[in-house]
Amino acid sequence: MKYNNDHVRRRDRLLAEQRAIELIEGAEYGVLSMIDEEGMPYAIPVNHVWDGENTLYLHCAPEGKKLRAIAKNPHVCLCIVGDVNLLPANFTTEYESVVIYGLARTGLDEDERMKALHLLINKLSPEHKQLGEKYTQASFHRTEIIKIEVQEFSGKCKKVNKAGRNQAAIDDKAD
């Protein structure tokens, strides 16, 4: 996976690569964006798991709009949002986020599908592994796995200085 922040306009808001990886690993969900079969934008929240290398896995039903969109155009984008802190008196929000670009595909062999489901259980239900194994076996035939081969990812964050000033407003006045 290539960490590439070249397209982030605000250079002062770059998220450290290690923190971006922590968000990919730990976030409960992300919003998957793609182009649907009519050529329209389509985004949907999904659970994901990272294999620790170059692949993300998602689970879903064996049919639906998401799968039709991927079949037509495998280019996808996954946005993960980490810590968020709304600061109403400062008219701003502290945040951290990661945007992942990749190619999605389905039709994986049974071993890889089962591996992905085990990774999901380990991440999302680690205290229920035995029950998760039973559930996986019972629902395997009605579960599809989407594999996203990550091409690159970037990260961005905003932190307000300790004085509580809205640094963005200060920066905007300077522009």
CYANA upper distance limits for C-alpha pairs under 8 A (distance plus 0.5 A):
  1 MET  CA     53 GLU  CA      7.54
  1 MET  CA     54 ASN  CA      5.72
  1 MET  CA    150 VAL  CA      6.44
  1 MET  CA    151 GLN  CA      6.55
  1 MET  CA    152 GLU  CA      6.11
  1 MET  CA    153 PHE  CA      7.80
  2 LYS  CA    151 GLN  CA      7.06
  2 LYS  CA    152 GLU  CA      5.08
  2 LYS  CA    153 PHE  CA      6.86
  3 TYR  CA     17 GLU  CA      7.31
  3 TYR  CA    152 GLU  CA      6.24
  3 TYR  CA    153 PHE  CA      5.60
  3 TYR  CA    154 SER  CA      6.19
  4 ASN  CA    152 GLU  CA      6.88
  4 ASN  CA    153 PHE  CA      6.44
  4 ASN  CA    154 SER  CA      5.78
  5 ASN  CA     14 LEU  CA      7.69
  5 ASN  CA    153 PHE  CA      8.24
  5 ASN  CA    154 SER  CA      5.56
  5 ASN  CA    155 GLY  CA      7.29
  8 VAL  CA     14 LEU  CA      7.91
  8 VAL  CA    156 LYS  CA      8.04
 10 ARG  CA     14 LEU  CA      7.85
 13 ARG  CA    156 LYS  CA      5.98
 13 ARG  CA    157 CYS  CA      5.63
 13 ARG  CA    158 LYS  CA      6.21
 14 LEU  CA    155 GLY  CA      6.62
 14 LEU  CA    156 LYS  CA      5.18
 14 LEU  CA    157 CYS  CA      6.63
 15 LEU  CA     19 ARG  CA      7.26
 15 LEU  CA     20 ALA  CA      7.04
 15 LEU  CA     96 GLU  CA      7.71
 15 LEU  CA     97 SER  CA      8.43
 15 LEU  CA    154 SER  CA      8.43
 15 LEU  CA    155 GLY  CA      5.31
 15 LEU  CA    156 LYS  CA      5.09
 15 LEU  CA    157 CYS  CA      5.96
 16 ALA  CA     20 ALA  CA      6.83
 16 ALA  CA    155 GLY  CA      7.74
 17 GLU  CA     21 ILE  CA      6.77
 17 GLU  CA    155 GLY  CA      7.74
 18 GLN  CA     22 GLU  CA      6.77
 19 ARG  CA     23 LEU  CA      6.78
 20 ALA  CA     24 ILE  CA      6.87
 20 ALA  CA     97 SER  CA      7.99
 20 ALA  CA     98 VAL  CA      6.55
 20 ALA  CA    154 SER  CA      8.03
 20 ALA  CA    155 GLY  CA      6.31
 21 ILE  CA     25 GLU  CA      6.65
 22 GLU  CA     26 GLY  CA      6.42
 23 LEU  CA     27 ALA  CA      5.89
 23 LEU  CA     80 ILE  CA      7.68
 23 LEU  CA     81 VAL  CA      8.24
 23 LEU  CA     82 GLY  CA      6.73
 23 LEU  CA     97 SER  CA      8.33
 23 LEU  CA     98 VAL  CA      7.83
 24 ILE  CA     49 VAL  CA      8.34
 24 ILE  CA     50 TRP  CA      7.42
 24 ILE  CA     80 ILE  CA      7.63
 24 ILE  CA     98 VAL  CA      8.05
 25 GLU  CA     49 VAL  CA      7.31
 25 GLU  CA     50 TRP  CA      6.53
 26 GLY  CA    123 LYS  CA      8.36
 27 ALA  CA     80 ILE  CA      7.53
 27 ALA  CA     81 VAL  CA      8.25
 27 ALA  CA     82 GLY  CA      7.45
 28 GLU  CA     47 ASN  CA      6.60
 28 GLU  CA     48 HIS  CA      7.80
 28 GLU  CA    124 LEU  CA      7.81
 29 TYR  CA     45 PRO  CA      7.04
 29 TYR  CA     46 VAL  CA      5.91
 29 TYR  CA     47 ASN  CA      4.90
 29 TYR  CA     48 HIS  CA      6.59
 29 TYR  CA     80 ILE  CA      7.41
 30 GLY  CA     45 PRO  CA      6.06
 30 GLY  CA     46 VAL  CA      6.10
 30 GLY  CA     47 ASN  CA      7.00
 30 GLY  CA     48 HIS  CA      7.62
 30 GLY  CA     78 LEU  CA      6.60
 30 GLY  CA     79 CYS  CA      5.89
 30 GLY  CA     80 ILE  CA      5.02
 30 GLY  CA     81 VAL  CA      7.66
 31 VAL  CA     43 ALA  CA      6.77
 31 VAL  CA     44 ILE  CA      5.83
 31 VAL  CA     45 PRO  CA      4.67
 31 VAL  CA     46 VAL  CA      6.55
 31 VAL  CA     78 LEU  CA      6.00
 31 VAL  CA     79 CYS  CA      5.71
 31 VAL  CA     80 ILE  CA      7.13
 32 LEU  CA     43 ALA  CA      5.81
 32 LEU  CA     44 ILE  CA      5.85
 32 LEU  CA     45 PRO  CA      6.55
 32 LEU  CA     46 VAL  CA      7.11
 32 LEU  CA     76 VAL  CA      7.48
 32 LEU  CA     77 CYS  CA      6.32
 32 LEU  CA     78 LEU  CA      4.94
 32 LEU  CA     79 CYS  CA      7.09
 33 SER  CA     41 PRO  CA      7.66
 33 SER  CA     42 TYR  CA      6.15
 33 SER  CA     43 ALA  CA      4.64
 33 SER  CA     44 ILE  CA      7.16
 33 SER  CA     76 VAL  CA      6.29
 33 SER  CA     77 CYS  CA      5.62
 33 SER  CA     78 LEU  CA      6.63
 33 SER  CA     79 CYS  CA      8.49
 34 MET  CA     41 PRO  CA      6.50
 34 MET  CA     42 TYR  CA      5.86
 34 MET  CA     43 ALA  CA      6.80
 34 MET  CA     69 ALA  CA      7.35
 34 MET  CA     70 ILE  CA      7.88
 34 MET  CA     73 ASN  CA      8.29
 34 MET  CA     74 PRO  CA      8.50
 34 MET  CA     75 HIS  CA      7.28
 34 MET  CA     76 VAL  CA      5.47
 34 MET  CA     77 CYS  CA      7.10
 35 ILE  CA     39 GLY  CA      6.01
 35 ILE  CA     40 MET  CA      5.91
 35 ILE  CA     41 PRO  CA      5.16
 35 ILE  CA     42 TYR  CA      6.17
 35 ILE  CA     69 ALA  CA      6.52
 35 ILE  CA     70 ILE  CA      8.37
 35 ILE  CA     73 ASN  CA      7.30
 35 ILE  CA     76 VAL  CA      8.45
 36 ASP  CA     40 MET  CA      5.85
 36 ASP  CA     41 PRO  CA      6.66
 36 ASP  CA     42 TYR  CA      6.40
 36 ASP  CA     65 LYS  CA      7.71
 36 ASP  CA     66 LYS  CA      7.96
 36 ASP  CA     68 ARG  CA      7.66
 36 ASP  CA     69 ALA  CA      4.78
 36 ASP  CA     70 ILE  CA      8.18
 36 ASP  CA     72 LYS  CA      8.11
 36 ASP  CA     73 ASN  CA      8.42
 37 GLU  CA     68 ARG  CA      6.90
 37 GLU  CA     69 ALA  CA      5.59
 37 GLU  CA     72 LYS  CA      6.63
 46 VAL  CA     58 LEU  CA      7.46
 47 ASN  CA     58 LEU  CA      6.63
 47 ASN  CA     59 HIS  CA      7.88
 48 HIS  CA     56 LEU  CA      6.96
 48 HIS  CA     57 TYR  CA      6.07
 48 HIS  CA     58 LEU  CA      5.33
 48 HIS  CA     59 HIS  CA      8.13
 48 HIS  CA    120 LEU  CA      7.71
 49 VAL  CA     56 LEU  CA      5.99
 49 VAL  CA     57 TYR  CA      5.84
 49 VAL  CA     58 LEU  CA      7.29
 49 VAL  CA    116 ALA  CA      8.27
 49 VAL  CA    119 LEU  CA      7.08
 49 VAL  CA    120 LEU  CA      6.28
 49 VAL  CA    123 LYS  CA      7.62
 50 TRP  CA     54 ASN  CA      8.31
 50 TRP  CA     55 THR  CA      6.43
 50 TRP  CA     56 LEU  CA      4.95
 50 TRP  CA     57 TYR  CA      6.98
 51 ASP  CA     55 THR  CA      6.17
 51 ASP  CA     56 LEU  CA      6.77
 51 ASP  CA     57 TYR  CA      8.30
 51 ASP  CA    119 LEU  CA      8.01
 54 ASN  CA    149 GLU  CA      6.47
 54 ASN  CA    150 VAL  CA      5.94
 54 ASN  CA    151 GLN  CA      8.40
 55 THR  CA    147 LYS  CA      7.21
 55 THR  CA    148 ILE  CA      6.09
 55 THR  CA    149 GLU  CA      5.30
 55 THR  CA    150 VAL  CA      6.30
 56 LEU  CA    147 LYS  CA      6.43
 56 LEU  CA    148 ILE  CA      5.53
 56 LEU  CA    149 GLU  CA      7.15
 56 LEU  CA    150 VAL  CA      7.69
 57 TYR  CA    116 ALA  CA      6.62
 57 TYR  CA    145 ILE  CA      7.12
 57 TYR  CA    146 ILE  CA      6.14
 57 TYR  CA    147 LYS  CA      5.29
 57 TYR  CA    148 ILE  CA      6.70
 58 LEU  CA    116 ALA  CA      8.39
 58 LEU  CA    145 ILE  CA      6.16
 58 LEU  CA    146 ILE  CA      5.57
 58 LEU  CA    147 LYS  CA      7.17
 59 HIS  CA    117 LEU  CA      8.07
 59 HIS  CA    143 THR  CA      7.20
 59 HIS  CA    144 GLU  CA      6.24
 59 HIS  CA    145 ILE  CA      5.08
 59 HIS  CA    146 ILE  CA      6.71
 60 CYS  CA    143 THR  CA      6.36
 60 CYS  CA    144 GLU  CA      5.76
 60 CYS  CA    145 ILE  CA      6.84
 60 CYS  CA    146 ILE  CA      8.20
 61 ALA  CA    142 ARG  CA      6.76
 61 ALA  CA    143 THR  CA      5.60
 61 ALA  CA    144 GLU  CA      6.04
 62 PRO  CA     67 LEU  CA      8.42
 62 PRO  CA    142 ARG  CA      6.48
 62 PRO  CA    143 THR  CA      6.05
 62 PRO  CA    144 GLU  CA      5.24
 63 GLU  CA     67 LEU  CA      6.74
 63 GLU  CA     68 ARG  CA      8.24
 63 GLU  CA    144 GLU  CA      8.49
 64 GLY  CA     68 ARG  CA      6.88
 65 LYS  CA     69 ALA  CA      6.55
 66 LYS  CA     70 ILE  CA      6.79
 67 LEU  CA     71 ALA  CA      6.59
 67 LEU  CA    106 THR  CA      8.48
 68 ARG  CA     72 LYS  CA      6.87
 69 ALA  CA     73 ASN  CA      6.59
 69 ALA  CA     74 PRO  CA      8.06
 70 ILE  CA     74 PRO  CA      5.06
 70 ILE  CA     75 HIS  CA      7.88
 70 ILE  CA     76 VAL  CA      8.40
 70 ILE  CA    104 ALA  CA      6.98
 70 ILE  CA    105 ARG  CA      7.41
 71 ALA  CA    105 ARG  CA      8.08
 74 PRO  CA    103 LEU  CA      5.68
 74 PRO  CA    104 ALA  CA      5.41
 74 PRO  CA    105 ARG  CA      7.05
 75 HIS  CA    101 TYR  CA      8.00
 75 HIS  CA    102 GLY  CA      6.46
 75 HIS  CA    103 LEU  CA      5.28
 75 HIS  CA    104 ALA  CA      6.92
 76 VAL  CA    101 TYR  CA      6.49
 76 VAL  CA    102 GLY  CA      6.05
 76 VAL  CA    103 LEU  CA      6.51
 76 VAL  CA    104 ALA  CA      7.05
 77 CYS  CA     99 VAL  CA      7.35
 77 CYS  CA    100 ILE  CA      5.97
 77 CYS  CA    101 TYR  CA      5.13
 77 CYS  CA    102 GLY  CA      6.92
 78 LEU  CA     99 VAL  CA      6.32
 78 LEU  CA    100 ILE  CA      5.54
 78 LEU  CA    101 TYR  CA      7.14
 79 CYS  CA     97 SER  CA      7.64
 79 CYS  CA     98 VAL  CA      6.30
 79 CYS  CA     99 VAL  CA      5.07
 79 CYS  CA    100 ILE  CA      6.84
 80 ILE  CA     97 SER  CA      6.08
 80 ILE  CA     98 VAL  CA      5.69
 80 ILE  CA     99 VAL  CA      6.98
 81 VAL  CA     95 TYR  CA      7.99
 81 VAL  CA     96 GLU  CA      6.50
 81 VAL  CA     97 SER  CA      4.86
 81 VAL  CA     98 VAL  CA      7.03
 82 GLY  CA     95 TYR  CA      7.29
 82 GLY  CA     96 GLU  CA      5.66
 82 GLY  CA     97 SER  CA      6.18
 83 ASP  CA     94 GLU  CA      8.30
 83 ASP  CA     95 TYR  CA      6.07
 83 ASP  CA     96 GLU  CA      6.35
 84 VAL  CA     93 THR  CA      7.43
 84 VAL  CA     94 GLU  CA      6.09
 84 VAL  CA     95 TYR  CA      4.89
 84 VAL  CA     96 GLU  CA      7.35
 85 ASN  CA     93 THR  CA      6.12
 85 ASN  CA     94 GLU  CA      5.45
 85 ASN  CA     95 TYR  CA      6.90
 86 LEU  CA     92 THR  CA      7.07
 86 LEU  CA     93 THR  CA      4.93
 86 LEU  CA     94 GLU  CA      6.85
 87 LEU  CA     91 PHE  CA      6.68
 87 LEU  CA     92 THR  CA      5.94
 87 LEU  CA     93 THR  CA      5.88
 87 LEU  CA     94 GLU  CA      7.85
 88 PRO  CA     92 THR  CA      6.90
 88 PRO  CA     93 THR  CA      8.26
 90 ASN  CA    164 GLY  CA      7.96
 90 ASN  CA    165 ARG  CA      7.23
 90 ASN  CA    166 ASN  CA      5.93
 91 PHE  CA    166 ASN  CA      7.87
 92 THR  CA    166 ASN  CA      7.29
 92 THR  CA    168 ALA  CA      8.42
 93 THR  CA    158 LYS  CA      8.05
 94 GLU  CA    157 CYS  CA      7.76
 94 GLU  CA    158 LYS  CA      5.48
 94 GLU  CA    159 LYS  CA      5.62
 94 GLU  CA    160 VAL  CA      7.08
 95 TYR  CA    157 CYS  CA      5.80
 95 TYR  CA    158 LYS  CA      5.82
 95 TYR  CA    159 LYS  CA      7.53
 96 GLU  CA    155 GLY  CA      7.87
 96 GLU  CA    156 LYS  CA      6.21
 96 GLU  CA    157 CYS  CA      4.51
 96 GLU  CA    158 LYS  CA      7.00
 97 SER  CA    155 GLY  CA      6.12
 97 SER  CA    156 LYS  CA      5.92
 97 SER  CA    157 CYS  CA      6.75
 98 VAL  CA    153 PHE  CA      7.36
 98 VAL  CA    154 SER  CA      6.11
 98 VAL  CA    155 GLY  CA      4.84
 98 VAL  CA    156 LYS  CA      7.02
 99 VAL  CA    153 PHE  CA      6.03
 99 VAL  CA    154 SER  CA      5.92
 99 VAL  CA    155 GLY  CA      6.90
100 ILE  CA    150 VAL  CA      7.37
100 ILE  CA    151 GLN  CA      8.27
100 ILE  CA    152 GLU  CA      6.57
100 ILE  CA    153 PHE  CA      4.77
100 ILE  CA    154 SER  CA      7.17
101 TYR  CA    150 VAL  CA      6.50
101 TYR  CA    151 GLN  CA      6.23
101 TYR  CA    152 GLU  CA      6.00
101 TYR  CA    153 PHE  CA      6.55
102 GLY  CA    148 ILE  CA      6.34
102 GLY  CA    149 GLU  CA      5.84
102 GLY  CA    150 VAL  CA      4.80
102 GLY  CA    151 GLN  CA      5.35
102 GLY  CA    152 GLU  CA      7.44
103 LEU  CA    148 ILE  CA      5.89
103 LEU  CA    149 GLU  CA      5.78
103 LEU  CA    150 VAL  CA      7.21
103 LEU  CA    151 GLN  CA      7.89
104 ALA  CA    146 ILE  CA      6.91
104 ALA  CA    147 LYS  CA      5.96
104 ALA  CA    148 ILE  CA      4.79
104 ALA  CA    149 GLU  CA      6.89
105 ARG  CA    146 ILE  CA      6.23
105 ARG  CA    147 LYS  CA      5.87
105 ARG  CA    148 ILE  CA      7.08
106 THR  CA    144 GLU  CA      7.96
106 THR  CA    145 ILE  CA      6.78
106 THR  CA    146 ILE  CA      5.56
106 THR  CA    147 LYS  CA      6.82
107 GLY  CA    145 ILE  CA      8.34
108 LEU  CA    112 GLU  CA      6.72
108 LEU  CA    113 ARG  CA      6.66
108 LEU  CA    145 ILE  CA      7.81
108 LEU  CA    147 LYS  CA      8.50
109 ASP  CA    113 ARG  CA      6.80
110 GLU  CA    114 MET  CA      6.57
111 ASP  CA    115 LYS  CA      6.61
112 GLU  CA    116 ALA  CA      6.66
113 ARG  CA    117 LEU  CA      6.85
113 ARG  CA    144 GLU  CA      8.18
113 ARG  CA    145 ILE  CA      6.47
114 MET  CA    118 HIS  CA      6.70
114 MET  CA    136 THR  CA      8.50
114 MET  CA    140 PHE  CA      8.49
115 LYS  CA    119 LEU  CA      6.73
116 ALA  CA    120 LEU  CA      6.73
116 ALA  CA    145 ILE  CA      7.85
117 LEU  CA    121 ILE  CA      6.71
117 LEU  CA    136 THR  CA      7.63
118 HIS  CA    122 ASN  CA      6.57
118 HIS  CA    133 GLU  CA      8.23
119 LEU  CA    123 LYS  CA      6.68
120 LEU  CA    124 LEU  CA      6.35
120 LEU  CA    125 SER  CA      8.18
121 ILE  CA    125 SER  CA      5.44
121 ILE  CA    126 PRO  CA      6.59
121 ILE  CA    128 HIS  CA      8.36
121 ILE  CA    129 LYS  CA      7.04
121 ILE  CA    132 GLY  CA      6.82
122 ASN  CA    126 PRO  CA      5.06
122 ASN  CA    129 LYS  CA      7.47
125 SER  CA    129 LYS  CA      7.22
125 SER  CA    132 GLY  CA      8.04
128 HIS  CA    132 GLY  CA      6.41
129 LYS  CA    133 GLU  CA      6.57
130 GLN  CA    134 LYS  CA      7.07
131 LEU  CA    135 TYR  CA      6.66
132 GLY  CA    136 THR  CA      6.42
133 GLU  CA    137 GLN  CA      6.73
134 LYS  CA    138 ALA  CA      6.72
135 TYR  CA    139 SER  CA      6.56
136 THR  CA    140 PHE  CA      5.96
139 SER  CA    143 THR  CA      6.89
160 VAL  CA    164 GLY  CA      6.64
160 VAL  CA    165 ARG  CA      6.87
160 VAL  CA    166 ASN  CA      6.43
160 VAL  CA    167 GLN  CA      6.56
161 ASN  CA    165 ARG  CA      6.56
161 ASN  CA    166 ASN  CA      7.94
161 ASN  CA    167 GLN  CA      7.35
166 ASN  CA    170 ILE  CA      7.04
167 GLN  CA    171 ASP  CA      6.49
168 ALA  CA    172 ASP  CA      6.43
169 ALA  CA    173 LYS  CA      6.77
170 ILE  CA    174 ALA  CA      7.05
171 ASP  CA    175 ASP  CA      7.04
